[in-house]
Amino acid sequence: MALVPYVENALPALSKLHNSTAQFRFANHDLRLAQDWKQLGVAAVVWDAAVVMCMYLEMGKVALKGKRAVELGAGTGLVGIVAALLGAKVTITDREPALDFLSTNVKANLPSDSLGSAVVSELTWGEGLERYPAGSFDLVLGADIVYLEDTFVPLLQTLEHLCSDTTVVLLACKIRYKRDTNFLSMLKQRFTVEEVYYEKQRDIHVYKSWKLPPRDDL
């Protein structure tokens, strides 16, 4: 996640992002996520896309129990925490400045007997990917990570590295600008992409993707 400066005169619609905590109930657990917009900006607040992704995971349309999952740009860690509560073994990642904050949320919201189901790890897209074995995950999760055009190429590089031919990618996105659809077009050059859920009230799309077979002309 990118780090952005704190703005005192935020729009009223964004006021909930300035609260110090956000509370939810997922996977039969009450979750209380710390938020810290002033210090970490977008990396430390719960966005609607993360909530909708958790709603989708709870529907049971994607197998989670015992699966190896990784969350990209985790921010507060809500999605990864819920995935772990639903039975996945999750690597929850973000850039280095957000890791202490992220780790605190994970430890505070996973029961002691589930802490081994989630690890927090540094991952800057497109960098140091050799630390993560290629194609080693069953599921890649990303909530509201498609918004900065400069990150599109390294994000795609990261997805290609993490995914095997059987890996499922789930992206929850709000389509705000043409550049967001441009990313989906870039993704479709290497992955099959289909919309599997749309939450109208929050205007969030969930896309399911998996690698296309290699092409002889590439």
N, C-alpha and C positions, 0 to 999 in steps of 0.2 A: 504494500500500500504506500502511496505517496504521503509525505508529511506536508501539511499546509498550515499557514499561520492562523492563530486564533483571531476571530473578529468579534468585537464586543457587540456591535449593532446587528446581530444576525436576524434574519427574517423570522417572524413568529412561527412559521411552519417548521423551522429548524430548531425551535427552542428545546424540544425533547432531547436533541443531541448534546445539549449543554448540561443536562442533568448528570450528577455524579454516578448514578447507577441506572440500569435498565433491568426490569424484572420480567420473566417469562416462565411458562410451564410447558416443558416438552419432555417426552419420554418418561412421563410419570414422575418428573422431578421439578421442583421449584428452583429456578436458576436466577441468580443475582449477579449481573455483569457490571463491573466497574467501568466507567467511562472517563476519559480525560482529554477532551477536545483541546483544552488550552495548551497542553504540553505536546500532544501527538497528533492533533488534527484528525483527519479522516481515518487514521489507523486505530483510533481508540474510541470509536462510537459504534453503536449497533445500527446498521442501515437496514431498510426494509427488505432488501434482497436477501440478507442473511436470515431474516425471520421467515420469508417465503420458502427459502431453501430448506429450513428446518421443518416447515409444514409439509413440504414435498417428501422429505425423508421419512417423516412419520407415516405417510400413506402406505409405505411398504412396497412401493413399485420398483425399488432397487434393493437388491440383496446387500445387507450390511453385516450380518452376524459372521464373525470370523474373517471378514475381508480386510485387506490391507488398503487403507485409504490415506490420502494426503490432501490437506487443505492449503490452498495458495492464498497469500494476502489475507491471513486470518483475522487481523485486527484484534477484536476483543476475544476471538476464539469460539463464539457461539456455535457456529456450524460444526466445527471439529468436536466440541464438547458433546453436542447432541448425537453426532455420529458415533462417538465412543459409547455413550449411554445406550445406543441402539445395537451395540455389539461389535462395532468395527474396531480394528487396531489402527489408530490414527496418528499420523505425523502432522502436527499443526505448525505451519510455517509463516514467517513474515520476515521483514528486514530487521537488521540488528537493533535499531533504536527502539523497536516495539516489543522486544522479546521479554524483558523483565515484566512489563505490564501484562503481556499475554500469558506468561507463566503463572502469574498471580491469579488471574481469572480461571485458568484451568485447574489449579490446585484447589481453589475455593469452591468450585462447582462440580467436581467429580468426587463421588464417595471414595473412601480410602481403598475399598476393594476394587475400584475401577481405575485408579490412578495409573496402573500399568498399561491401560488401554490407550493412553495418549502420551506422546512425547512432543515437546516444543523444540523446533529446530530453525536455524537461520537459513533463509533462502532468498537471495536476490535473483530475480528472473534472468536467465541467460548467463549467470556467473556461478562458477564452482559446481557445475552440475555433476561433475565426476564423483562428488561426495554422495550422490544418490544413485544407486545401481540402476542402469537403464531398464525401463520397462518393468519396474519392480512393484508397481501398485495395481490393485484391482479397480480402484476408484479414485478419481481426481475431482476435488470440489473447489469451486470458486464462486463467491458471492460478491457482486458489484466490484469486480476487478477489471472490467472493461470500460475504461473511461479516459485514460491518458494515451494519446496516440503514440507517444515516444516509447511506450512499453509494449506495443503490440508485437513487434518482431521478437524481442526476448521472451515474451510470454508464450508465443508459438513455439519457439525453440525449446522452452521448458516443458511444454505439453508433449512435444514430440519425444523428448528424452525420457520423460516419466512413464509414457504410455507404451504398453505392448499392444499387439493386435487385438487383445481381449479386454483391454482397459476401457472402462466407461468414464467419460468426462461429463460432469454436471456443472453448468454455469447458470447462475441466477443473475439476470441483468435488467436494469431499467434502460430502455432505448431512448436516450436523450437527444443525440445528435447523429448526423449522417456518418460521422466517424465510427460510431458504434456498429452500424450496419456494415461499414467497411471492414471492421474486424471479423464479423461473421462471414463475410465473403472471403477474407483471407483464410479463415479457419476451414472453410469448405473446400479449399484447394488441397488440403491434406487429411481432412476428417469428414465423415458423414455427420451431418448436423440436422437435428429435428427438434421442433418445439414440442415439449411434452406436458407443459403446464403453463397457465396464465392466470395470475391473480389480479383481477380487474381493479379492485379497490386500491391496491398499492401500485398498480401498473408495472408489475414485475413478470418477466418471462423466464421460464426455466428451459434450457436447451440441453439435450442429451447428444453427446458426440462420441465417436470412436474412429480409430484410424482407418483410412482407406487402404486397400491393398496397394502394394508398390506398382507404379506404372512403368512400362518398358521404355517409354519415351523420355523419362526423367533421368 
